[in-house]
């Protein structure tokens, strides 16, 4: 026990194992602290329990003492980058309050630390891929790796508890930047009759597109190039087994087909249980046979290219916008999936499909009022729905064209555009169906966006 004159709490980083009746156990990191209550009515936001001796047990993620303890632990065996970024003296710590599965702390606009919450034996893929890109390639549009904290025992692989990177000064993530750009675009077409008429007619005039979308169209092309450069880097080392590209075999091609086929069956079953009254859901349920027929193109001809390590969960929220460039972050993949699955080598086009789906989500998130300030007047609804389609077509095309141009001749992509089209369309369908299931389980009010996405894909 600590005396009342001692202000610093007792800190512990606990590993909590949760067992289930019908699934494998999960292990989570749980920061804990014990401090004495200074007043009987004192409240702590992350209080876990009041102890019998008058102390309080709580989660100290917002305490500067805890943040500094993590930094000190990483500094016991510092890398050159860590020492350079850490500098000397105290760095103020700020926890980023955002919807995410891990805890993020910024230190003095110099270091960004991520405390992983769900952990398992083996190196976290975010750390693994970040280290590879930093140390084994010349790709520089990702933060510099500064260090990590691992937990080791004599009986299992090390577990990654935290990693630190250089802090990237930014204007927010690309999702926020995109929503702002769409807001300005919607304002333009609702106030400019001439622009509205061209959008309704789906003009193919590139000068008008650059005018109405502003700098976003050029930035979509820039993001396409940066995405291609990321994949070129991830495919660049045959001498490192964990990152060496592997053949895209007919067996793997069939496994993609089987995976998407299963996704179709599971998603439509969920729709029947959860969304019987949704008109878009009813429409989609009529097309089950067509969905199955669409993915059979995966079995028609052999698809070329190679399988590589990929981002694994690529969308606008995984990219920072600096004001003149993009920095790609969060290579953790989908945290709910096991590390072994997140390390599987896949087609780079799966990442591309993820970003294209994100470009579809954004205008509809504004149109359906799922974002701050996203209130649409009834009289503007038809125009803005048309505008969402126009925006998605132009921006997606700009991104994809720039990606393919920068990837020209890359051995990890199929050599023919027909093969690219077959594989990309299959991944787009897989991603949209996954989104339908995710939204039904987590944000039912958002499900109309991916439902619209699947129907748009079926309409071509």
N, C-alpha and C positions, 0 to 999 in steps of 0.2 A: 504493500500500500504506500501511496505517496502522501506526504504532508500537505496541508492546505496552502503553504507558501509556495509550493512547487507548481508552476503553471503548465508545464509541458505534459501532455497526456501520455499514457503508455500505449505504444503502437504495435500492432501485429498484422502481418499479411497472412491470413488464413486460407487454406485450401478446403473448400466445402464440397463433399461428394454427395450427390443426390441420386438415390436409387429409385427405380420405377418397377412396377409390376409387369409391364409389357415392353420394356425397352432397356438398352444398355445404360449403365450409370453415366452421369455427367459430372465433371469437376469444374468448379467455379472459384475464382479468386474473390475473397471477401476481406477487404481492409477492415480492421477493427481497432477501436481505441477505447480506453477507459479513462474517464476524468471525473473529478469530484464536482458535484453540483454546487454552484455558488449561491443559488437561491432555490427555494423549494418549488417555485413555479417556473423555473428555467426550462425553456423548450429548445430542443435540438432537432433540426429538420430531419436528420437521418438517425434518430434515436431508435435503438433496438430494444433496450431494456433498462429499467431502473433497478440497480442492485441493492441488496439488503443493507450494505454498509453506507448507503448514501451516494455511491458513485453511479455514473451513467455509462452504459455500453452503447457505442454508436459507430456508424461508418464515417471515417474522417476524410472522405475524398475532397471535401472543400476546405480542409485545414491546410494552411501553409506549412505547418510542421510535417505533415504526411508527405506533401509534394516535395519538400526539400529532402526528406529521408529517401524517397525514390531516386532523386537526382544524386544524392551522396552515394547510394548503393551502386549506381552505374559508374560513378567516378572513381571507384576503387581500382578498377582496371581499365582506365580510359583509352579510347582510340585517339589517334591524332585529330580526327574530325571532332570528336567530343570535346577535347581540350580547346580546340580553336573556337568552337561555337559557345562553349560554356564560359570561357574567359575567366575573370576573377571577380570576386565580390558576390553579393546577393542578387539573385534573379527573382523578381516577383513572379509568383505562379498564379495562373488563372485557369480554372476548370471550364471547359467549353460545355455549356448547357445546350445539348442538341439531342435529337432522337437518334440514338445509335446504340449498338450492342456493347461497346467498350467505353472506357473512361479516357478522355483526352485532356491533357494539361499543356498549356503554353507557358514557357518560361521566358519572360522578358523579351518577347518577339525574336528570340534567338533559337530556342529549342522547342520541338513539339514532341511530347511523350504520350504514347498510347499504352494504357494498362489493359491487357486482354482480360476479359471476364470469363469466358468459357474457354477452358484450356484442355489439352490432352498431350500425351507423350509425343515427342517429336518437335522439330523446329517449326514454328508458325510460318505459313507460306508467305505472309506479308514480309516477314524478316528475311526469308530465304530469297524471294524474288528481288526485294530491294537491295540486298547484298550483291546478288548477281548483276543487276543492272548497274550498280555503282562501281563494282570492282572488276567486272569482266567484260563490260561493253562501253561504248562511248555515248550511250543514251543519257541525256542530261535534263530531260523534261520530267524528272521525278525528284523528290527531295533527297538530299544527301543523308546517308545512314550514319548515325553518330554512335549508337551502341544499343545494348540489350541487357535485360535481366533474365536469367534462366534459373530454374529450380532443378537440381540434380539429386538423384538417389542412387544407391548401389544396384537397384533392381530394375530400373526402367530408363528409357531415353529421357534426356533433358526436356523440360517443358518451358516454353517461352512465356514469361509473365508480362514483360513489357519491352517496348523498343522506343528509341528516340531518334528523331530525324531533325534536319534543319527546318526551321520555321520558314514558310513561304509567305511573304507579304502578298495579299490578294484582295480582290474586290468581292470575295464570296465564291461559292462553288458555281459550276457552270449551269446548274439547275436554276439557281436564283437569278443569274445573269440572263438566262434564257427566258424566264418568266417576265422579267423586266422588259426585255426586247419585244416579247409578244404583246405585252400591255401597250407599248408605244405603237406597235403595228396595228393593233385593234383600234386604238384611238384614231390613228391616221385614216383607216378605211371607213370608219363611221362618221368622220367629219369631212371627208373629201369625196364628193360624188364621182369624180373622174376615176380616182383610184378604186373605189368600190366597184365600178362597172368593169374595170379591167380584171379585178379579182374574180367577179362573177363569171366572166368569160374565160377564166383560166388562161390568161395571155401567156405566150411563150417569149415575151420580150425581156431579154436579160437586163436591159437598161432600166426598165420599170421595176424589175425584181430588186436590183441593187438600190434603187431609190426608195422603194416602199419598206424594204427590210433593213435599210441602213447598213452599218458595218457588220451586222450579224452574219450576212451571207458569206462575206470574206472570212469571218472567223469560223464558220462551219467548215469551210475548205481547210483552214489552218488546223482545226481539230482533226480532220480526216488525215492530213499529212502526219501530224504528231502520233496518231493512232497507228498508222502504217510504220512509222519509225520505231515505235515501241515493239511491234511484232517482228520487224526486221532484227532488232536487237535480241529479242527472246529466241529467235531462230538462228542466231549467228555462231553458236559454239557447239561443234560436233564432239569436242574433246572433254566436255563436262557431262557425264551420263545423265544427271538429273534434268539437264536442259537440252540434250542432244535431240534434234528432230527425229521423228520416227515415221515409217511409211503409213499412208492412209490406205489401209487394206480393205478388201471387200468384206472381210469379217467385221471390221470396225464400222464400215458403211452400213451393214445390216444392223449392227447394234444401235446406231443412231435411229434407224427406222423403228426398231422395237421400242426404244425409249420414248419416242414421240407418240407412237401408237398407244402405249400405256398412258401417257399424259392425256391424250384425247379421251380415253375411256374414263379415267379418274375425274377429269375436269367436268365432263358432261354429266357424270353421276352426281357430282357435287352440285351442279346447276339444277338438276332435277329436285334435289332435296332442299336447296336454299333459295332459289330464285325463280320459283314457278310463276310469279306475277310480273317479272321483268320482261318487257316486250322484246328487247334485244336477245335475252336469254332464250325466249321461246323461238325466235328466229334461228338462232344458232343451233338449237337442238334438232331443227329440221334438216341440218346439213351434216349429220354425223357420217353418213356414207361418203359424202364429198370430201370431208376432212381426211378420211382414211385413204381415199383415192389419190388425193393431192400428195401425200407423203410416199406413195408407192413409186414416185419418180426417183426416189433414192435408190431403188433396186434395179432400175431400168438399165443404167450404164455405169461403168466404173468411173469413179471420181478420183482425179489426181490430186497432187499436193502432198503435204506432210502434216503430221500432228506435232504441235509445239506446246510449251507452257504458255498459258494465256493469263489475262487479268482475272477472269473468272466471274466477275460481277460488275461488268462495265456499263456505266450509265452516266448521265450528266452530273449526278451527285458525287461521282468519284473523280472529278476533275476540278481543279482550282483555276479560276480566271484571274490573271495578274494585271489585266488592263491592256496588255499587248501580246500575251501568249497564254498557253495552257500548261499546267503541271498535273501529271497523272499520279493519283495517290491510291491507297487502300487496296493492296494486292492480296488481301486476305481471302478473297473468294466469298462464297456464301457461308457465313459463320455456322449455320445450323447443320452443315454437311461435315462429315469427318475429314480429317486432314488427308487421309489416303485418297479420298475421292477428289479433293481439291487439287491434288498434285497430278491428276490424270492429264496427259497431253491431248489436246483437242485441236480442231481447226480454228485458226484465227478468226474465221468468219462468224464464229459464235459470239465473240466480243463485238464484232461489227453489228450483228443483229441486236445485241443488247443496246447499243447506242442508237440505232435506228428506231427501236421501240421507245426509247426515251424521248427522241424527237417527236414521236407521235403523241406520247403522253402529255407533253408540255402544253400545246395549244388547247387540248381538250380539258386539261386541268383548269385552265383559265376560263374556258367557255362554260364548263359545267359548274363553275363557282367553287372549285375545290382549293383555291389559293386565297391568300389575303387580298382583299380588294377585288376579287373576281366576281363582281356582280354585273350581270348582263341585262340590259333593258330588253323587254319582250319584243319591241319593234326592231331591235338589232339582231335578234337571234338567228334568223335565216342567213343574213349577210355574214355574221361571224362564224357560223358553222361552215359556210363555204370558205371563209377566210382561213379557218383552221386546216382544212384540206389543202388549200393553196400553199399555205406556209409549210406544212409537212412535206408536200411533194418537192418544193424547191429546196428546202434546207437539207432534206435527206439526200436528194440528188447531188447537191454540192458536196456534202460530206463524203458520199460514196465515190463520186467521180475523183475527188482529190485522193482518197485512200487508194483506189485502184491505180491511179496514175503514179503515185509515189511507190507503190508496190510492184510496178511493172517488172516482169521477169523474175519475181521472187519465187523461189522453189517451194515455199511452204503453201502457196495458193494454187488451186487448180489452174491449168494452163489455158483453158478455154472459158469464155464468158458464159457459155451455156452451163458448164459445170458449176461455175461460181453461182449462177442464178438458181440452179436446183438446190444447192446446199444452203445458200443464204435464205431462200424462201422457206426451207424446212426449219431452219433455226429461228426465223421470225415467227413462224407458227408455234413452235415449241415455247418460245419466250412469252408470246401473248397468252397462250393457254395456261402457262405457269402463273402469269399475272392474274388471270381470272380466278384461279384457285386461291392465290395469296390474298387477293382483295376480299373474296368471300369469307375467308377465315379471319381477316384482320381489320379490313376497312370496307365493309359492305357498300357504303355509300359511294365508293370509288369504282365499283366493279363495272359500271357502264363504260368506263374508258377502255379497258382491255377487251371488253365484249365488242365494242365498236372496232377495235383493232383487228380482232379475228375476222369479223364480217368484212372489213375493208380488204383484208388479205384474200378472202374467198372471192371477192368481186374483182380482184386483180389490180 
